[in-house]
């Protein structure tokens, strides 16, 4: 395992989400991105959600983290660790891949295509940060979905959305 020295001189080992219990999330940022992302009306972030079995979490996270750091995905990503208070299936954890603007459908699709090119073939859901801030979780909170092995983006009407 590769280590690097931090500013304080301590060794900094890469963390594995499947064994980390000291923090709920591990983060990755694209070049020139500051995390956590600050939600403002000018930057309405959204995110692709990829739920992985804990046994596959470390490999999936390494794949996404490297692609984010290489500037191939959105501005950042995070993964729930075993230290998270994730209320879903206890055998799975989410890997969250951010996009800069959920209203930019071309970029939302670009990130999906990049995920598929990395080998992420599971069904995915896309949710706005606003939905998370409103406490919306679970079925019918996603703005988009993408079927297994597809680059198709399917628009949904989230249950929190105001009727049109």
TORTOR-659217 format. One line per 4 residues: number of its first residue (from 1); for each residue x, y, z of N, C-alpha, C. Coordinates in nm, 3 decimals. Example, Ala and Ser with C-alpha at 12.3 -4.5 7.8 and 13.67 -1.06 7.14 Angstrom:
# residues 2
1> 1.319/-0.569/0.780/1.230/-0.450/0.780/1.320/-0.330/0.780; 1.285/-0.225/0.708/1.367/-0.106/0.714/1.290/0.003/0.787
# end
This chain:
# residues 164
1> 0.085/-0.118/0.000/0.000/0.000/0.000/0.089/0.124/0.000; 0.061/0.216/-0.087/0.139/0.338/-0.099/0.098/0.437/0.009; 0.196/0.504/0.068/0.168/0.608/0.167/0.236/0.736/0.122; 0.189/0.846/0.177/0.254/0.974/0.149/0.256/1.053/0.279
5> 0.351/1.143/0.289/0.361/1.225/0.409/0.266/1.344/0.398; 0.201/1.376/0.507/0.114/1.492/0.510/0.196/1.613/0.551; 0.132/1.730/0.558/0.204/1.851/0.598/0.260/1.841/0.739; 0.193/1.760/0.822/0.242/1.746/0.960/0.347/1.637/0.971
9> 0.378/1.569/0.861/0.481/1.467/0.862/0.430/1.328/0.894; 0.302/1.314/0.923/0.246/1.182/0.950/0.217/1.109/0.820; 0.230/0.979/0.824/0.196/0.900/0.706/0.046/0.904/0.685; 0.006/0.920/0.561/-0.134/0.924/0.524/-0.161/0.805/0.434
13> -0.231/0.705/0.486/-0.261/0.586/0.409/-0.395/0.601/0.340; -0.404/0.554/0.216/-0.535/0.557/0.150/-0.635/0.475/0.231; -0.753/0.528/0.249/-0.855/0.461/0.328/-0.944/0.375/0.240; -0.984/0.263/0.295/-1.078/0.174/0.228/-1.215/0.193/0.292
17> -1.317/0.227/0.215/-1.448/0.251/0.274/-1.506/0.129/0.345; -1.468/0.008/0.303/-1.524/-0.113/0.364/-1.468/-0.142/0.502; -1.362/-0.070/0.541/-1.304/-0.091/0.674/-1.298/0.038/0.756; -1.334/0.151/0.698/-1.328/0.279/0.769/-1.452/0.295/0.856
21> -1.428/0.321/0.985/-1.540/0.346/1.077/-1.526/0.480/1.147; -1.416/0.551/1.127/-1.389/0.676/1.198/-1.453/0.798/1.134; -1.502/0.784/1.012/-1.566/0.894/0.941/-1.676/0.837/0.852; -1.785/0.910/0.833/-1.894/0.855/0.752/-1.868/0.856/0.601
25> -1.784/0.945/0.554/-1.762/0.960/0.411/-1.614/0.971/0.379; -1.576/0.922/0.264/-1.446/0.950/0.203/-1.475/1.031/0.077; -1.390/1.127/0.046/-1.414/1.222/-0.062/-1.303/1.218/-0.166; -1.339/1.254/-0.288/-1.242/1.275/-0.395/-1.284/1.402/-0.469
29> -1.187/1.482/-0.507/-1.216/1.607/-0.578/-1.140/1.611/-0.710; -1.205/1.668/-0.809/-1.139/1.692/-0.937/-1.036/1.803/-0.919; -0.942/1.814/-1.012/-0.844/1.923/-1.003/-0.914/2.059/-0.992; -0.864/2.143/-0.905/-0.913/2.279/-0.886/-1.055/2.286/-0.828
33> -1.096/2.181/-0.757/-1.228/2.178/-0.694/-1.210/2.176/-0.544; -1.289/2.256/-0.475/-1.287/2.259/-0.329/-1.408/2.181/-0.279; -1.386/2.091/-0.184/-1.495/2.012/-0.127/-1.511/2.047/0.019; -1.629/2.038/0.075/-1.751/1.997/0.005/-1.799/2.107/-0.087
37> -1.874/2.067/-0.188/-1.931/2.163/-0.282/-2.031/2.252/-0.209; -2.032/2.378/-0.241/-2.126/2.471/-0.180/-2.244/2.491/-0.274; -2.362/2.455/-0.226/-2.484/2.469/-0.306/-2.526/2.616/-0.308; -2.543/2.669/-0.426/-2.596/2.804/-0.444/-2.690/2.799/-0.564
41> -2.778/2.897/-0.577/-2.866/2.897/-0.696/-2.787/2.897/-0.827; -2.666/2.952/-0.824/-2.584/2.957/-0.946/-2.518/2.822/-0.975; -2.509/2.734/-0.876/-2.446/2.603/-0.894/-2.534/2.494/-0.833; -2.641/2.457/-0.901/-2.732/2.355/-0.848/-2.681/2.213/-0.873
45> -2.601/2.162/-0.781/-2.537/2.032/-0.798/-2.637/1.918/-0.797; -2.598/1.812/-0.864/-2.672/1.687/-0.862/-2.572/1.574/-0.855; -2.622/1.450/-0.851/-2.531/1.338/-0.833/-2.589/1.207/-0.884; -2.501/1.129/-0.945/-2.532/0.991/-0.979/-2.507/0.907/-0.855
49> -2.600/0.815/-0.827/-2.591/0.727/-0.711/-2.567/0.584/-0.758; -2.461/0.526/-0.709/-2.424/0.389/-0.743/-2.416/0.311/-0.613; -2.507/0.217/-0.593/-2.510/0.139/-0.471/-2.436/0.007/-0.493; -2.333/-0.013/-0.409/-2.247/-0.130/-0.424/-2.255/-0.219/-0.301
53> -2.244/-0.352/-0.322/-2.228/-0.440/-0.207/-2.097/-0.406/-0.136; -2.094/-0.418/-0.005/-1.974/-0.383/0.071/-1.852/-0.458/0.019; -1.869/-0.583/-0.024/-1.755/-0.661/-0.074/-1.693/-0.601/-0.200; -1.769/-0.519/-0.277/-1.719/-0.458/-0.400/-1.690/-0.309/-0.382
57> -1.711/-0.257/-0.262/-1.703/-0.113/-0.238/-1.564/-0.055/-0.261; -1.462/-0.120/-0.210/-1.326/-0.066/-0.222/-1.283/-0.055/-0.369; -1.307/-0.159/-0.447/-1.268/-0.156/-0.589/-1.348/-0.051/-0.665; -1.478/-0.043/-0.639/-1.561/0.059/-0.705/-1.518/0.199/-0.669
61> -1.487/0.222/-0.541/-1.443/0.354/-0.497/-1.310/0.391/-0.561; -1.214/0.298/-0.565/-1.084/0.328/-0.628/-1.105/0.371/-0.774; -1.192/0.302/-0.844/-1.221/0.333/-0.984/-1.277/0.474/-1.000; -1.379/0.507/-0.921/-1.442/0.639/-0.929/-1.348/0.748/-0.880
65> -1.282/0.724/-0.769/-1.191/0.824/-0.712/-1.083/0.864/-0.812; -1.021/0.765/-0.876/-0.915/0.795/-0.974/-0.970/0.873/-1.092; -1.087/0.835/-1.141/-1.147/0.905/-1.256/-1.181/1.049/-1.220; -1.230/1.073/-1.098/-1.258/1.210/-1.053/-1.129/1.289/-1.046
69> -1.028/1.232/-0.983/-0.900/1.302/-0.969/-0.833/1.329/-1.103; -0.864/1.246/-1.202/-0.810/1.266/-1.337/-0.895/1.362/-1.419; -1.003/1.415/-1.361/-1.089/1.511/-1.430/-1.181/1.448/-1.533; -1.209/1.318/-1.522/-1.291/1.248/-1.621/-1.440/1.245/-1.586
73> -1.474/1.279/-1.462/-1.613/1.276/-1.419/-1.655/1.418/-1.383; -1.729/1.435/-1.275/-1.771/1.567/-1.232/-1.673/1.628/-1.135; -1.717/1.729/-1.058/-1.627/1.800/-0.968/-1.583/1.718/-0.847; -1.654/1.611/-0.815/-1.614/1.532/-0.700/-1.699/1.410/-0.682
77> -1.663/1.332/-0.582/-1.737/1.211/-0.547/-1.716/1.183/-0.399; -1.805/1.102/-0.345/-1.787/1.056/-0.208/-1.843/0.915/-0.198; -1.800/0.846/-0.093/-1.846/0.710/-0.069/-1.880/0.696/0.078; -1.990/0.628/0.107/-2.027/0.602/0.245/-1.940/0.489/0.299
81> -1.886/0.509/0.417/-1.802/0.409/0.481/-1.886/0.325/0.577; -1.822/0.230/0.641/-1.892/0.153/0.744/-1.923/0.240/0.865; -1.861/0.357/0.874/-1.889/0.450/0.982/-2.006/0.543/0.953; -2.071/0.526/0.839/-2.184/0.614/0.805/-2.311/0.566/0.874
85> -2.407/0.656/0.884/-2.536/0.621/0.940/-2.634/0.588/0.827; -2.585/0.525/0.723/-2.665/0.489/0.606/-2.784/0.404/0.649; -2.905/0.449/0.617/-3.026/0.381/0.660/-3.077/0.277/0.562; -3.010/0.261/0.451/-3.056/0.165/0.351/-3.011/0.024/0.384
89> -3.005/-0.058/0.282/-2.961/-0.197/0.293/-2.823/-0.201/0.360; -2.808/-0.269/0.475/-2.680/-0.268/0.546/-2.568/-0.341/0.472; -2.601/-0.416/0.368/-2.497/-0.487/0.292/-2.446/-0.405/0.175; -2.499/-0.283/0.157/-2.461/-0.197/0.045/-2.427/-0.058/0.097
93> -2.350/0.015/0.016/-2.317/0.154/0.046/-2.319/0.233/-0.085; -2.355/0.363/-0.078/-2.357/0.443/-0.200/-2.220/0.505/-0.234; -2.192/0.506/-0.361/-2.084/0.587/-0.418/-2.158/0.698/-0.491; -2.124/0.822/-0.460/-2.196/0.938/-0.513/-2.102/1.018/-0.602
97> -2.143/1.035/-0.727/-2.061/1.106/-0.825/-2.133/1.234/-0.862; -2.075/1.347/-0.826/-2.139/1.477/-0.846/-2.126/1.529/-0.989; -2.226/1.608/-1.028/-2.217/1.691/-1.147/-2.231/1.836/-1.100; -2.180/1.928/-1.177/-2.179/2.068/-1.136/-2.318/2.131/-1.137
101> -2.404/2.085/-1.230/-2.533/2.153/-1.249/-2.635/2.052/-1.300; -2.735/2.021/-1.217/-2.833/1.920/-1.258/-2.919/1.967/-1.376; -2.922/2.097/-1.404/-3.000/2.146/-1.519/-2.923/2.132/-1.650; -2.795/2.101/-1.643/-2.712/2.081/-1.762/-2.721/1.935/-1.803
105> -2.826/1.901/-1.879/-2.852/1.762/-1.914/-2.738/1.701/-1.996; -2.671/1.781/-2.075/-2.558/1.729/-2.154/-2.445/1.684/-2.061; -2.418/1.759/-1.955/-2.312/1.720/-1.862/-2.356/1.600/-1.777; -2.481/1.597/-1.737/-2.534/1.480/-1.663/-2.513/1.355/-1.748
109> -2.545/1.364/-1.877/-2.527/1.250/-1.968/-2.380/1.219/-1.989; -2.296/1.321/-2.001/-2.152/1.300/-2.020/-2.093/1.220/-1.905; -2.132/1.255/-1.782/-2.080/1.183/-1.666/-2.130/1.040/-1.666; -2.256/1.018/-1.704/-2.308/0.882/-1.715/-2.227/0.801/-1.816
113> -2.203/0.857/-1.933/-2.125/0.786/-2.036/-1.985/0.755/-1.984; -1.925/0.848/-1.912/-1.791/0.824/-1.856/-1.795/0.712/-1.752; -1.899/0.709/-1.670/-1.913/0.600/-1.573/-1.926/0.465/-1.644; -2.007/0.460/-1.748/-2.023/0.336/-1.824/-1.890/0.294/-1.887
117> -1.813/0.391/-1.936/-1.683/0.359/-1.996/-1.586/0.302/-1.893; -1.605/0.338/-1.766/-1.521/0.283/-1.658/-1.562/0.141/-1.622; -1.678/0.098/-1.669/-1.727/-0.036/-1.635/-1.837/-0.037/-1.531; -1.891/0.079/-1.498/-2.004/0.087/-1.405/-2.129/0.052/-1.484
121> -2.177/-0.071/-1.469/-2.286/-0.121/-1.552/-2.418/-0.139/-1.478; -2.421/-0.111/-1.349/-2.543/-0.127/-1.270/-2.644/-0.018/-1.305; -2.769/-0.042/-1.266/-2.871/0.063/-1.276/-2.827/0.178/-1.185; -2.847/0.300/-1.231/-2.807/0.418/-1.154/-2.925/0.513/-1.139
125> -2.923/0.591/-1.034/-3.022/0.695/-1.013/-2.949/0.828/-1.003; -3.015/0.935/-1.043/-2.958/1.069/-1.037/-3.052/1.156/-0.955; -2.995/1.225/-0.859/-3.073/1.303/-0.764/-3.011/1.441/-0.749; -3.092/1.541/-0.719/-3.039/1.674/-0.694/-2.994/1.686/-0.549
129> -2.899/1.775/-0.525/-2.860/1.803/-0.387/-2.976/1.865/-0.310; -3.061/1.939/-0.382/-3.177/2.000/-0.318/-3.267/1.892/-0.256; -3.286/1.781/-0.326/-3.369/1.672/-0.272/-3.307/1.617/-0.144; -3.176/1.603/-0.142/-3.109/1.555/-0.021/-3.127/1.655/0.092
133> -3.110/1.783/0.063/-3.126/1.886/0.166/-3.268/1.889/0.222; -3.366/1.849/0.139/-3.505/1.843/0.183/-3.535/1.714/0.260; -3.434/1.626/0.270/-3.452/1.501/0.342/-3.521/1.393/0.261; -3.519/1.407/0.129/-3.583/1.309/0.041/-3.486/1.196/0.010
137> -3.525/1.076/0.048/-3.444/0.957/0.022/-3.535/0.846/-0.026; -3.478/0.749/-0.096/-3.553/0.631/-0.135/-3.618/0.644/-0.271; -3.709/0.552/-0.295/-3.776/0.543/-0.424/-3.850/0.673/-0.456; -3.847/0.709/-0.582/-3.917/0.826/-0.635/-3.855/0.960/-0.594
141> -3.729/0.961/-0.555/-3.664/1.089/-0.527/-3.567/1.127/-0.639; -3.547/1.037/-0.735/-3.449/1.066/-0.839/-3.513/1.145/-0.954; -3.431/1.233/-1.009/-3.470/1.312/-1.125/-3.453/1.231/-1.254; -3.348/1.148/-1.255/-3.319/1.062/-1.369/-3.282/0.923/-1.318
145> -3.297/0.825/-1.406/-3.242/0.692/-1.384/-3.173/0.649/-1.512; -3.090/0.548/-1.500/-3.029/0.487/-1.617/-3.032/0.336/-1.597; -3.094/0.264/-1.692/-3.102/0.118/-1.677/-2.965/0.050/-1.682; -2.961/-0.073/-1.638/-2.839/-0.154/-1.640/-2.775/-0.148/-1.778
149> -2.644/-0.126/-1.781/-2.562/-0.126/-1.904/-2.608/-0.028/-2.011; -2.676/0.077/-1.973/-2.730/0.172/-2.069/-2.671/0.311/-2.048; -2.659/0.385/-2.157/-2.624/0.527/-2.146/-2.748/0.614/-2.162; -2.863/0.551/-2.159/-2.989/0.624/-2.169/-3.021/0.690/-2.035
153> -3.060/0.816/-2.042/-3.104/0.891/-1.923/-3.256/0.899/-1.929; -3.321/0.842/-1.830/-3.467/0.840/-1.824/-3.512/0.945/-1.723; -3.589/1.043/-1.770/-3.638/1.151/-1.682/-3.755/1.097/-1.599; -3.753/1.132/-1.471/-3.861/1.095/-1.379/-3.917/1.221/-1.315
157> -4.033/1.208/-1.257/-4.089/1.317/-1.178/-4.071/1.281/-1.032; -3.974/1.343/-0.965/-3.953/1.310/-0.823/-4.076/1.346/-0.740; -4.097/1.274/-0.632/-4.216/1.298/-0.551/-4.212/1.433/-0.480; -4.093/1.492/-0.464/-4.084/1.623/-0.399/-4.112/1.737/-0.495
161> -4.117/1.707/-0.626/-4.134/1.813/-0.726/-4.275/1.872/-0.719; -4.281/2.001/-0.736/-4.412/2.068/-0.741/-4.482/2.030/-0.870; -4.613/2.009/-0.868/-4.684/1.976/-0.991/-4.675/2.090/-1.092; -4.670/2.053/-1.220/-4.661/2.157/-1.324/-4.795/2.182/-1.388
# end
